[in-house]
Each structure stands twice: as structure tokens, then as C-alpha cells.
Amino acid sequence: MTAGTSQRVELAIGGMTCASCAARVERKLNKVDGVSATVNYATEKAQVDFPAALSVDDLVGVVESAGYTAQPPKPEASEDSTESLRQRLLVSAVLAVPVIVLAMVPAWQFTYWQWVSLALAAPVVTWGAWPFHRPAWTNFRHGAATMDTLISLGVVAATLWSLYALLFGTAGVPGMRHGFALTMERGSGAGNLYLEVAAGVTTFLLAGRYFEARSKRRSGAALRALLELGAKDVALLRDGVESRVPIGELKVGDEFVVRPGERMATDGVVTDGGSAVDLSMLTGEAVPVEVAPGDNVVGGTVNAGGRLLVRATRIGSGTQLAQMARLVEDAQNGKARVQRLADRVSAVFVPVVIALAVGTLGFWLGAGSGADAAFTAAVAVLIIACPCALGLATPTALLVGTGRGAQLGILIKGPEVLESTRQADTVVLDKTGTVTAGKMSVTDVQGEEAEVLRLAAAVEHASEHPIARAIVTAAEERVDEVPPVGGFRNVEGLGVLGEVEGKTVLAGRSAFLEQHGITVGDTFSQVKTAAEDRGATAVVVAWEGETRGVIVVADTVKPTSAKAVAELKALGLRPVLLTGDNAGSARAVAAEVGIDEVVVEVLPAGKVDVVKRLQAEGRVVAMVGDGVNDAAALAQADLGLSMGTGTDAAIEAGDLTLVRGDLRAAVDAIRLSRRTLGTIKGNLFWAFAYNVAALPLAALGLLNPMIAGAAMAFSSVFVVTNSLRLRRFRGVA
């Protein structure tokens, strides 16, 4: 893509393990003259605008100089990465369990058990821990410290000291035992093994990394879901001959046939026929739009009525559907990155620990305790500072929280979304399908209700129009029997007529009746005008040359929406109603559910702009939607909540999915997410607290393997127990 002398490229960035890695790559790229880059840790992509004087290879070189890899995106890369992580986790778990058991159960410590432990632990602390060692080295080269640095330091220190004790100390002698005595005596540490700490830390943290990677793998699914909405083949009409060909063979100017129920193959203009087209994927509105020759249609929308002949005007990346996909991708790339809490803590904690270890070494050397005792104390500081529970803090809370959420119909996609639930102060609600039911139903019947419905349903029964379906459904629920129709005729865009029980029955627009010499009358005209003012559709019904009634069809508000809006307000959120519908309809719905701020008649790009405007005002925006037209806005919002009753594109673009079509699930989702975030913060505190409490013991040279093991076990047990409290969460719905 070029714009003047500027070019744009998308690069897949490899080697990032946390949000601070993404920030580092972004800073490195943006230091180059003329380059503007955005790096997304979740999708592992960089979107780079660069001048013509530079090449893509130059950009790749910049990224590689920062210690990462860059190349054009490969769709399967994240899946391969996740599978690799899964293999490391499984192998490490199988090898680490016996190492931990042998170290903690003296009765099972047979002769030469320590050498078996070394053989089992070696692959875990090298190959298994490689996803931590590699970025730790990269961070070290660039003077930074993250959670990976802390993990790698602890694992390496524990392993090297264990090797020293085995090869040069007394730990390798036959019959050596790890007892239960939690002694506080200073010594050389030459008989101490920390292999279970190194193997256990690696395995637990790999488990956390795997669960996170698995959730990240879904990040590109919104784009795939959008593009899959397009037709796969098309009924092409050339020289009067119709043939079905793959969509890739369609060219601008070609004419194609769209039958009832089929999707438009691409953007075009109607050249023949008339029909109602379901534009809900574009506008979100349940009412189909009538089209006739000369009207534009959009690829991916559904033909709900008659046969259409369409001339293609845009294909491929130029279609509106492709533009919507780009909106989603741009929104995902530009979404604020939340640096993980563990990384923020590690950035401070790691330098402090290293300084403490160096200080400990210097102190004991200066105190004349000997190099052996001094190095024992310094290494002990590094070992005890690596909190095993740090790797469990986020994934265990997420696993319990997401499990409880699934029971309540809430799917949380990853740890990054939780911080936004706490900070959100504005909630943007899509109208159709979110606040309202998203389908047409009869809300009012003027005239003799049973007879008007019965005869209108008789002539509408042969029509596939959604409004006709709503009238037929209402009649089937409210009257005993719908009579058969004869001589049925459908006048596209106006109405239907037919012979029912010897009467000529007409149902449709007032203009349709007037064409047949029937006046609507003042009373029914007022009903019709009032209905249309609030965004409803009025179907006028007449027989025997006289208007007999009006049937009002509209999208109805869900019965729980008003309560849900009140509960969202109670959580400190300011609701905004957003819709592609007209002002009358939107304001009527807003008044019914208690929303003061309404934005109307907006298309997908407009919805993104509304979210951006609110964010520019300093608001942290949560968005609730269900349609394809909401996907880009859901991705742009700080927190996207997608209704599970909606489209795949919307579901995949959201951060949270509400399986139920009940807006109160959004209240539960925000409450549960905030509770889960609080649990993660508590877990992180205790994950560090147990180990920090033992740091003075290590610095004083009083740490032995049992204290290190006990700190690891107690902090892990506490973190798991604290996370399990989330199972008691109760929803309001």
C-alpha cells in the first residue's frame, strides 16, 4: 500500500513474550527517520508506515537488532508456536513431578536419587525453560528486566548451584538425604540441591504461558469470520447463459444472479428485479431494505425476497466487506496494550534482587566468611527470589474465573481484558439484537384484531418477507386458523394481495391501497404516522374496497434490558445507545430502558469513530454488540463484549462473549472480570510475599533447600486456594 512516498507493510514479530517486548520493538522502529509503527503483542504483528527510501529488509534488520524476528505474516505461525509450548509443558511436567516428589519425600530418597533427579531435571531447566532463557538474554542485552529475567535467573542459579553441590560439594555422595529440619544455620551450602525448585518453577510457568498462548491464538479469528461471510461462488450470467463459478473469477462489470436466500457475491448495482435485502450485517437493523433497478447492494448481505440481477462494481479488497475487515484489523492494532502486572513488578523487583545478591556476596566476603559461604548466600538470594506461584497467579485465577464465567454464560478471552473492566467508565450499547430482540414482531393491531390478523396473515403467508413472517407468526399465536389464499400477487416494495374467503384482501403500504382506489382514512393514517415516527413499520390492511386496520411491526425491547441498564449505571458506567437506525426509533428505545445519550444513523466506520471520539474525551469505553457491523467497534473499544447470539465476526472481535442474549450478562461479565482481576492482584502479592519474606534468611546464609521448597509450596497452595474462591461468584441475572 502506498500513499505518496510512504509505504505500509505488516510484519509478523517473533520472540515477544510480554507487552514490554512489543513496546521495545515499537520504540526501536519509531526511532528510524520517517517510520511510524504500531506493534500489537496480542496478534504478534507490527503495522509499519515507512518512506520509499527504506526497504522491508531494512525494517526487518531493525527488529532483529532488538533481538526479535520479523517477516510477512504466516497464518499458522501462532498455532505452531502454541503446539510447541504444549509439547514443552507435557514433557517438563512428566519429568518434573518425580524430581519434586523425590526432593520432598525423604522416605523415597534411594541411593543415588540425587543423580536421577539431575538427569530428569536437566531437560526441563534447559529445553523446557528455553522460552524464558531466550527473552531473558535479549532483555539483558538491552538493559531491561521482565518476568522472564526473574524466572531465568532463579532457574539458572538453582541449577548451577545444584551442579556445584553434586560435583564439588557433598550432595553427590551415596545415601545423601534431604530431611525435614527447617534449620537456620549458616553453612557452605555444598550439600544443598535445588533441582526441584528449578524444575517446578519451569513447569508451573510453562503451564501459565501455554494457557495464555492458547487464548492469543484466537486474536485473528475476527478477520477470518468477517471474510467467511462472503459468497464462495457466484451464478455468473454471460451472453444469456448462467453458470456457477468461483468468486475469484468474478470481474468488475460482470452480471450475476442472486436468488432468494443467497448472499450478494460482491458490491454491485441492481440491473433487473426487485427484492428486500437484509442489510443487518451492515446497519444492524432488522428491517430489510427494498431494492429495485439502479439501487446499490453490498457483498455479503442476504437477498430476502425475489430474484435479482446485479452488475459487479467492486471486487476483492475494494468491497465494503473487505473494508470492514480492515477496520477490525486497524482497531486491533491500535488497541491500547496493557502491560502485564507481573512484568511491571518484575521490572522493579529484578534489579533489587540482583543488587541484594551482589551486596550479600560483598558483605560476606568482607566479613571474612570465605568464598564458599559468601557464594552460598548470594546464590540463595537469587533462588528464593524466583517465585513459583508467580506463574500460577494469573492462569489459576483465569481458569477458575473463566470456568465460573462459562457456567454463567460468560467467556473471558484472556488476561489483557481484565484491567479494562476495572477502568471502564462508559458502556456503548448497540441497539438491535443487544438492547432489542433483533427480529420483527407485531406490537399493535388497530381495528378488529382477530379478523385483521387472520386475513392479513392469509395473504402474507405466501411471502418470505420478514415483516410478512412476523404477521403470520402473530396470527398463528392469536387466532385459531389462517385461511388459504388464492390468486396471490406480490408487488415488490409495496404489498401483497389475494382472494381469501371470497374477499380481495390487500396488505402493504398506504400507496399500495391508493393504487387500488382505497383511502386509508384519518384514524388509521394517524396510527400509521405515529408508528413510523418511532421507527416501526405500519402495514395497512383492506378488504372489500375499504381499509379495515393497521398492523404495527417493530423490533421489541428485551424485557431485561431496562434492569440491565440500571445495573450498569450502578457499576459506575455511563450508557450510550448506538445504532444505524433513525432517531425516532432509537430515542423511543432509549427512553424505555433509561438511556440519556443516543447516537443514531451510524454505519460500521461511524461506530468506530464514535468509540474513538469517546476515548479522545478521556473515557475508557466498553462496547456491547452482536452484529458484523459492530465488529470493528468491538475491537476498537477498550473492552468489547459480544453477544453470543450474534454473528461469528462480532463474537471473535470481542474480549468477552456473552453466551446468553440477555444484556444482564454484561453486568455479570464486568463484575466477574473485576473480581478475577482483584484475585490476580492478590495472587501476585502473595506470590512475591512468601519469597520476599525468605529473602533476609537467604541473605544471612540461613536458607536451606527445605525453606526454599516450603516457600514454593506454601505460596502455590495459597494462590490456588485464593483462586478457587472465585467459584462462589454469583450473577445478578
PyMOL commands that set and color helices and strands:
alter all, ss='L'
color gray80, all
select helices_A, chain A and resi 19-30+56-65+77-104+106-108+113-128+130-141+147-167+195-227+247-249+280-283+316-318+320-334+341-366+371-384+389-407+416-423+431-435+449-460+466-478+510-515+522-533+561-570+583-593+604-616+628-636+648-653+664-699+705-728
alter helices_A, ss='H'
color red, helices_A
select strands_A, chain A and resi 2-3+6-14+36-40+45-51+69-71+233-238+241-246+255-258+267-272+275-278+289-291+296-297+302-303+308-314+410-412+426-430+436-447+486-491+495-500+503-508+537-543+546-557+574-578+597-599+621-625+639-643+656-658
alter strands_A, ss='S'
color yellow, strands_A
deselect
rebuild
show_as cartoon
